[in-house]
Amino acid sequence: MTDTVIVLFSRDLRVHDHPALAAACERARHVIPLFVVDPAIPPRNRGGFLAECLADLRESLRERGGELIVRHGDPVAETIRLAQETNAQAVYASLDVSTLARRRQSRLLQECERLRMEYLVFPGLTIVPPDALRPSGGGDHYKVFTPYLRAWAQQPRREVLKAPGMVHVLRGLDAGRLPEAGQEPYELSRGGETAGRRKMEQWLRHCVDDYAEGHDDMAGNRTSRLSPYLRFGCVSPLELEALARDVGDAGGARDVAEIEGEGRERRGADEFVRQLCWRDFFYQVTRAFPRINRDDYRPRGNEWRDDEHRAQAWKEGMTGVPIVDAGMRQLLAEGWMHNRARLITGTFFVRRLGVDWRVGADHFFELLLDGDIANNYGNWQWVAGTGNDTRPNRSINYIRQAKRYDPDGEYVRRYVPELDAVPTRRIHEPWRLPSGVPGYPPPLVPMD
């Protein structure tokens, strides 16, 4: 048995179904859970949520006899410093795919080899590991979603792990100070595994049945809002999938060869699982193409407009197109945006305003509680036609989308109160809005 193992937490802030933590508790006499606050990574608008996640994780570990050790600085340097101070024999961590994460993993491996320490990475950030599936025709990853979905659905799952009963931490260590929550620009959902598991259980019990029919209802609260908890790893995506399948199956596991089939029982659970597959899909794309946040995945020779005025009006929710402005103001107010609104606002930005997708994607990444490299930038490239969409010139009619998914204008009025008195029949037709609505601009671009 190993004497001491450091478990380096990053975007896996939980104790349930945590393979690295479970392995350390099983194999080592002493386990040192560690989180390093990296000053080189700005907290953006996620700082308060992260602080709550870490406070909750510390409390969960203390309930099991452990402790969350917090250090501030370069994650590799601080991990190695603590390992030398404690004579640790190994460092365990969860596998991640972004450029920054891979650079950190590579440096840790080099340092551990230099010091003759073991360095192991474990699954946990996705349902199916990003490197587990390869197309039968060759290549290192799936470039199109539907073939990936079929392979993903047939891939065996690892066991969902229980939280460890005890975490035997090495005594005498300075626990370190948690980061301060700071002053956030909007009211946040409470961060942490405790809050995430409560929300997960409530949503699966009461709401998932309606997901297939309701997740595009922009005014309704019919999506899970679990994405921030997945982004910080407060909720295990594997456990979430397993619980959703139990809802759809009344307790039995099925061979799901094609999740998107019509007419299946409990289509809500199946459709929700399909969205979890999209998350895994972009992780495996990012593993193969780690510069997904900067370079075109499929260069198409796009010539983007450099127009700060248009970009700023879009960011502020002042384009004069109510459905677009409602989505952008929801983002500013809540640090979250309805999934249908993300599609509409992104399409408007690249197709109608013609501004570089990176500008829009960076804005989303700055503000979204659930903003991560793989899914944020993967979805933006899909919208821009430079990513994994098989129809790169695809566009949507955002006026038609507004009428279909916000038919009564309730979503628009919630976030654009200047239009409270506008009749519903006009609220989704910018060219028919009464002239001179106080505080609301005319359309930024021609409506045709």
C-alpha angles and dihedrals in degrees: 000000000000115000103216133011127180114216107204110207122202119144094356102081101165143085099217117086094358106149096191093050093043092051092048092050090049098045106034137061092216128031124195112196107203136187120182118204103216112209089198090068110069113224091225111186091325096074096098093046091049092049090054091047091054094046090052092047091050091052092048091051092047090053086059096047094264138104138219108236111208124197132175123222140045107355095221095046093045093047093050092045091054091045091055092045092053100033089238116183098204147020119214124193142162119261115252131179112208121108092251093048093048092049089052091048092049093050092047091051091051093048093046091050090049090054093040092245127141118248118191132175123205136196121254111111093081137027095241114028112255092241097045101089129058127176113254090229093059137268133106098262145011113268096187124056104221097059088045091052091054093049092042093052091054096046113110114246126227118238118279104243127222121232111268115263093219134017109198102206123191105258127234098040121136104245092211129217124294117233115265117254093230126193111308121203093229142025109276134208107251110268129226143067094279093057092040095053091047092052091045093052094045094048095047091047098048112016117028094083089067096045099101093053098033111037092089094050098112097194095044126083092232103128122085099242086209094126096098089053091050091047092056094036094243086133124042111235089210093054091045091053092047092051092046091051089050088055091050093044102038087239105322129108116233134199097248103196092164120017096186096063116133124236098028120142115261094016089175092069092044093050091048091052088051089059090052087054090055088056091053090045094060092046091058090046090051092048088058095037107030094173090066089126094058113022131056109257088210109020110218102173094254116178106210125202116245098216117147092178093058093043092050094049088052093049091051095046093245104122095116090241104111100207091049093046092048091056094047092048091049087056092051093047101041110018086238137080133200111260093239091049090053090057093046097046093044094049091048090051097053102028102038104024092035094214122150111276090228091067092055094041092051090052091052091046090052095053109026117099087209095044112136131158100249102046101032097049095033091056093045091053089049089055093045094052093241095099140054100317110118088212103056094180093054114137135169134222099240092192091056090045091053093051092048101045100030101030096160095042091240094134092049094048091048093061103023102048092171086079097053093114097044113110115251092240089063103035094087095043108075093188089059098049113120110264116252101024100179111257096359122109129224116253112297092219131027115279110227 
